[in-house]
Amino acid sequence: MMRNLSRASARYVKSQKTVLNETSDTTAPVLTGLSLPDIDLTDGAESVTISATASDEGTGVDRVMLYIEQSFSSGGTNTSPIVLMDSLDSFADGISLREYLVDENSPSGTFSISGARVWDNAGNSTYYSIGELNVLGIDTTFTVTSNTAPDTTAPVLTGLSLPDIDLTDGAESVTISATASDEGTGVDRVMLYIEQSFSSGGTNTSPIVLMDSLDSFADGISLREYLVDENSPSGTFSISGARVWDNAGNSTYYSVDELNSLGIDTTFTVTSNMAPDTTAPVLTGLSLPDIDLTDGAESVTISATASDEGTGVDRVVLYIDQSFSSDGRNTSPIALMDSLDSFIDGISIREYLVDENSPSGTFSISGAEVWDNAGNSAYYSIGELNALGIDTTFTVTENIATTSPDDDLITLEEVSVGGPTRTLDGGSGYDTLDASNIFAGSWAMQFRCYDSDADFAGYDRIQFADYVAAGFEVIIGSNLGENWFFVPHYNSPLTLIGGRYDDFFYGSRDFADEFHGMEGNDEFSIGNGDSAYGGTGDDIFELGVRFSGQPDGLIDGGGGTDLVRAGFGAQVNLSENTVSGAGRVNAYIENVENVEVHAWRAYSTSAIGDGANNHFFVTARFDDGSVGVFFDGRAGNDLLEGSAGQDRLLGGLGNDALHGFLGSDELRGGGGWDTLDGGAGNDLLNGGNGNDRASYLSAWAGVTVSLALEGAQNTERAGWDTLESIEDLTGSTFADTLTGSDGDNQIFGDAGSDDLFGGFGNDLLLGQDGDDVIEGQAGWDTLRGDDGNDTLIGGNGGDVLLGKDGIDMLSGNSGFDRIYGGSGGDIISGGADRDLLFGEGGDDIVHGDGGDDLVQGNNGDDGLDGGDGNDVVNGGAGNDTMTGGDGNDILIGNWGVDTMTGGAGADTFLFKAGHTGSYAHLADTILDFSQADGDIIDLSQIDAIAGGGDDAFAFIGDAAFSGTAGELRYTATEDGLMVEGDTDGDGVADLFIAVDGLADLTAADFVL
């Protein structure tokens, strides 16, 4: 059998025949459209049609209210809010219209609907923000075009008058006035705030409003007459503030100090034959009876008794914790007014008609307040009401269908949160409660145990939102938000089904429950015999304590990456699909990848992998752990994290990461490329097959570790560790000393100022953070300093040195080295043999030393020296100082203003296009050009004629330019000669090269 329960039109059905009662209309109406068109007043006043479309499944739409950010009419009648009433133009056809006449003097501007609210006849409402209106495709702005500029200037209050009042001869009519002005749309109203009522009639309470519509401000002043009752008390009264509005919605507030600064007297006196009433009234009784709606709507009589020694009781207000009627009118507070039924006889009565569709439940008066006509009041808390013998609770009884012998399906369409409690009962049979369409807002839908008779013998109800459910075997949670199932003491087994979001399941401790997480990342607390199906998502299954004689459970992680959380003493074997252990829930387990365990004292805890990429770890790493855990990852790339005890971690096949943490641990990587971190304690790290790494990132201080040592070695800060079949090292975040072995090692210093030594073999040494010293020693090594001011020494072999960031010192020593300084002003030495040296960023000093080297400065103002051998010295960008040294060198100034010294040997000074100075003061300078040594100035890579092909220069000696493009000459300077070239034929030099210490040049000195 299927049943649907909705706030709007749900029915409780029994055997598909009898309609027992209808629930209340608690479904809010829906706004579907709004129209407020642009308004053109250039030809005068205009009538505009405003419309709203809305629908409601229950009692029908009552009204739509539009909130406008400011008035758009100078008449002052079209101010926010605008109300479209069903009573004026019915919403029966889905739309309601209203005509507005907009005054021709209204200002131009763009106006906005800041929000809207729609009500139904049951009092339910929905508010729409400007963003939500835009999502519905509603245009929330409109324009007014008129001959009047927008009024943005607030009005000004210039005067107030509230005279003294003399009641000794009886009641008196008093004239209150306000003077104000406005430069734009005119003054609309002035409001005076009085600190308390000064009339026993109760009508002259604060605030007092002087309206332009009642007495126009056109002459600058508006008056209002007040008749003050002769029984009003004597006293001095004060104006506590005032505010003035214009018809465009602009306003100005005046504090009492600002009013006084305007010369306005903010106090006035009342003189009467009555002494001032300063005594609060007294509440003596309340009555709000129980309400029985089983035969339909009921009229209920609410009464209050109260007394006052002075001006008399004005009203009593009751605060109810929630509404007890579906029509929306009887919400808290309820006021019993002297003006409706006088308190002169000590009691005031009010009749309320409670709708037959109102929900059942127990309601409470949370407080009450009584006022007299002088403004004195007394508040009574629930405790004070009870002390007076007043019953502060009452019940509403409605007829709800509950039991059915069939297998029922009850579907909830909507429920309220914070309303009265309603009871649902599936009766006998196998019944299902479906709450999948329920949305609980930002909170999870919570299903909890509930004890209907409070005897704690067994919890027989499930409570959620405003419902208490009984007799259901299956509960389907919300599909629109998270669910929280917490039913540890329920007295029968349940099937709990989650939804699309992250759900939590905690079943009965005494029965075997069935959980279905469906979608989302769900969490399950598994008890005796429970079956849990994670569904999609990354789920967590926590195993509870096992009780004697209880059946095993079932855990199926489903899709996603799932985790079993087992207590201390658990034995989890993913390869055999079992979980067991003394005192723990036993279960068949499948489709679970990760295990979290607790390790404590003598409880032996273990986990064995299944060939997937498993993650095993310990949550509680107690200081008194001694046994530790046993983790066997088997195949797959596993992450195994031990405890504070003595752990045994086996990675198995795959590239695994093993972390021992505290204790003396045994870590064995097995096959694959593994990373082993023993943590504190005396650990055995055995990498097994593959290139394996010992990591000391968990060390609390710097360590000293050598891969060349056999047996236990003192790491100084991480215990006495034994490293077997370990090829690579990672240091701590402190200052470490790390040494390689005879093999090919990868050693990473990490943070701290580390000393790294490669040993024999072709090593990769990374300093990383800190000011590191890195020495490759034998082999063809790669050294990288990374951050910090590092020292890199290549040693024997052809090494690659990378300084990276910081001011580094890099030395290749022997072998064919490639050295890159990186950023910063580095010092680079190639050492013996042929090297490739690059200064890169910063102002570098680069020495080629022995061998035929490439020395290149790159960026910065560099000092470059080729040293011995036939070198190529390239300045790169910047103003460089270049020396070839011994040998037949090639010097390339490149960009910038460079100084070049060839040294001994036949040197070539090579200039490319753009590398010569375009002016004499930007020329590169050759300091030691030697015709005897066979030095050459090579200009062959420069096109001598601008715009031509690859033309050679024509050398004309020291003759003047003839105006022919491509001529090259020299002129005498104070220091020697200046080589000049004319590439465009204008007779003016376009390139310059300074040659110091030389008297003349011939064509033989050039490659043209």
Secondary structure, DSSP 8 states (H G I E B T S, - for coil): -EEEE-TTT-EEEETTTEEEEE-------EEEEEE---EE-TTS-EEEEEEEEEE-SSS-EEEEEEEESS---TTSSS-S-EEEETTTS-GGGSEEEEEEEE-TT---EEEEEEEEEEEETTS-EEEEEHHHHHHTT---EEEEE-SS-------EEEEEE---EE-TTS-EEEEEEEEEE-SSS-EEEEEEEESS---TTSSS-S-EEEETTTS-STTSEEEEEEEE-TT---EEEEEEEEEEEETTS-EEEEEHHHHHHTT---EEEEE-SS-------EEEEEE---EE-TTS-EEEEEEEEEE-SSS-EEEEEEEESS---TTSSS-S-EEEETTTS-GGGSEEEEEEEE-TT---EEEEEEEEEEEETTS-EEEEEHHHHHHTT---EEEEE-------SS--EEEES---SSS--EEEE--SS--EEE-TT---TTS-EEEEEE-SSS--S-B-EEEETTEEEES-SEEE--SSS-EEEE-TTBSS--EEE--SS--EEE--SSS--EEE--SS--EEEE-TT-EEE--SS--EEEE-B--TT---EEEE--SS--EEEE-TT-EEETTTTEEE-TTB--EEEES--EEEEEE-TT--EEEE--SS--EEEEEEE-TT--S-EEEE--SS--EEE--SS--EEE--SSS-EEE--SS--EEE--SSS-EEE--SSS-EEE--SS--EEE-TT-SS--EEETT--SEEE-SSS-EEEEES--EEE--SS--EEE--SS--EEE--SS--EEE--SS--EEE--SS--EEE--SSS-EEE--SS--EEE--SS--EEE--SS--EEE--SSS-EEE--SS--EEE--SS--EEE--SSS-EEE--SSS-EEE--SSS-EEE--SSS-EEE--SS--EEE--SSS-EEE--SS--EEE--SS--EEEEETT-SBSSGGG-EEES---TTTT-EEEEEES-SSTTSSS---EE-TT----S-TTEEEEEE-SSEEEEEEESSSSSS--EEEEEET-S---GGGEE-
